[in-house]
Amino acid sequence: MLTSNWLALLITFAVALTWLRINDFAAQRGWISSRLSRKLIHIGTGPLFVLCWLLFTSAPLSRFLAALVPLLFTLQFVLIGLGIIKDEASVQAMSRTGDRREILKGPVYYGLVFVVMTLLYWLESPIGMVALMLMCGGDGLADITGRRFGRRKLPWNPDKSWAGSLGMLVGGWILAFLILWVFISVESFSGSIADYVLALSVIALVGTIVESLPLKDVDNITVTISAVLLGHLFW
């Protein structure tokens, strides 16, 4: 924990921007595909941001300052998607086809979810961070594993595969487990990590089912909502 929330805000913003720009640069250079870059941003930004919560003090203002980071990035995404800001590197990194208007969907929903979860739950409950990690690690890895190994499609959704759903379950569970372990280790939450395993497993399983449904471009929202609703049953 730092003594200055403003310094914590600056570091959090710098960490998030660095991760975003690294992937923008790699995608623009052609080192990785725009689709992979989009998912690496999706997977990595969340845990880096949540870990930076540890830098803030316990002051009531802290959550609002931290939420400024995803809010500012989301506003930037909106301006890029609308064509007001010209940023080809971001378009290549965050869109599937190179169409800037795609940023107005998944990436914007992603950023708004972070703002809401930060403001609502912060360090007062594990619900917010579990929901975010399930969205980041689960939904992000689902696309990567599904495209690489997803030959067998789901009977209720031919656009999704068993391999992708397995990636969703494992990726979301592991990332949420690791983040919870860190915050329990620094005594932000009571109990041991073992006390959270059952709830986390149920939330990850239900989130996996929700992600597999044929609902296009709203996974970031539906997965998060399912995790939040279940989280209130457990915590």
N, C-alpha and C positions, 0 to 999 in steps of 0.2 A: 504494500500500500504506500502510495506517495503522499506527501503532505499537501500537495496542490492538485486540486481537481482540474485546473486548467492545463497543467503539465500532463496529467493523465489523459485529458482530451486530446492534446497535441500528439502524444505518443500513439494513442489508439487510432487517430486519423492517419498518421504516418504509416503505421503497420498495415492498415486496410488498403491505403493507396498504393503502397509498395507491392503488395500481393496482386492487386488489380493490374498495375502497370507491367509487372513481370509477365503476366499472362497475355496482356494486350500486345506487348512487344513480341512475345514468342509466336502468337497467332499471326501478327502482321508480317513477320519474317518468314512465315511458312514452316517454322520448326515443329509446330503442332497444329492440328486442325482447329478450325474455329469451334467445332462442336466439343472437342476435348477441352479446349481452353475455357469454354463456357461452363463445363462441368467442374473443372478444377477450381474456377472462381467460386462456383456454387458450393463445393465441398469445403474449401479452405478458408473462405472469408468468415464463415460463422464461428468456428472454434477459435480463430485468432481474435475476433472481436469479443467473444464471451470471456476468454482468458484475460483480456485487458480490463474487464470489470474489476479484477483484483487490484488494479492500480488506483482506483477511486476510493475516496474516504467514505465514511458512513453518513455524510451529510445528506439531507433530503434532496438537495440539488443534483446529486451525483447521477441519478438515473436519467435526468433530463439532459444533462451534458453528454452522457454516453449515447443517448438516443439521437443526438445531433449528427453523429457520424453516419449511421445508415440513412438518416433523413436527407442529409446533404448529397450523399451518393445517389439516392433515389431521385432527387430533384434533377441532378445531372443526367441521370438515365432518361428522364422524361424529356428534357431539353434536347438530348441527342436523338431520341426516338422521333421527336417532332421536327427535327432538322434545324432547330434554332442554333444548336452547337454542332459544329462539324468536327467529328472525331472518328476517323475511319478505323483507327486501331481498336477502339471500343466496340464499334459495329462488328468488326471481324471477330472479336473475342467473345461477344455476347449474343450474337444472332446465329441462327442455324443456316441461313441462306445468304447472308450479307445484306438483308433488308433491314434498315434501321428501325422500321416500325415494329419489328419483333421485340425490340427492347421494351416497348410499352406494355408487354404482357409479363412473361416470366421474370425478368430481372426487376421490373418495378414491383410486382407482387412480392418478390423475395425481399426487397428492401423495406417495403411497408410492414411485412410480417415482423421483421427485426425491430422496427420502431415500436410497434404495438407490444411485442413480448417484453421488450426492455422496460417500457413504461409501466406495464401491468404487473410484472412479476419480479424483475430485478433480482436481488439477492434474498428476497423474502420467501421464495418458494422455488423448488427445483422444476416446477412445471414449465416455466418459460424456456429454460435452457434445454430441457429434454425435448420439448417440441421443436426448438430450433435445430438441435443436433440431429433429430430424426429427419427433418427436412433437408438438412445439408448432407450428412453422410449417407442417409438412406436413399433419398430421391436422386442425389447426384450419382452414387455408385450404381443405382438401378439402371440408369441409361448406359453407363460404360460397360457393365457386364452383360446387359441385354443385347447390345449391339455386337459384342465380341463372341458371346456364347449362346445367344438366344435363338436357337433353331426351333425349339419346341415352344409354340405359342400357347397362351392361356385360352381356354375354350370360351371364356366370356369377354375376351378382349384380344383380338388378333394382332393389335399393335404392341402388346406387351408379352413377355416370355417368362417361363419359369426361372430361367437364369437371372433375368432382371429382377424378379421379385425376391429371389434369394439374396441378390446383392443389396436390395433395399433393406431386407430384414437384418442381414449381418452388418452392413455398413452403418445403418442407423443405430443399431444396438451397441456396437463397439464404440462409436463416437460419443454417444450419450453416456455410456458407462465410463469412459475415460474422463470426460468433463466432470461428471458427478464425483468421480474418485478424487479429482484435483480439489474440488470445492469442499468435499467432506474432509480431505486431508488438512485443509487450512481452517477447518471448523466453521465454515460458512453454514453448513447444515449439520444437524445432529445425527447420531447413530453411525453405523458402519455401512460400507458399500453393499454388504450382503443384505441389509435391510431394504435395499432398493431394487434388487435383482428381479424379483417376481413382478413388481409393478412395471419396471422397465421392459421386461420381456412381453408382457401383455400389451403395453402401449406400442411397442415395436411391431408386434404381430398384427394388431388392428390397423396400424398405419400402413403396413405392407398391403393389406387387403384393400384399404382405401386407395392407395396409390395405383393398384392394379385395375381399378374401375375405368371404364371408357369415358373419362372426363378430360377433355383436351385443354392444356395450358393453365389449369388451375390446381395442379398438384401441390404447389407451394402453399396454397390456402387450405385445401381440403385435408392434407396430411397434418398440418399444424392444428387445425380445429379439432380433429379427432384426438390428437395427443393431449390437447388442453382439456377437453371434456373428460377423458379418462384420467388425466392427472388429478382432476378435482375429486375423483372417486377414491384415489389412493392417498393423496396428501392434503 
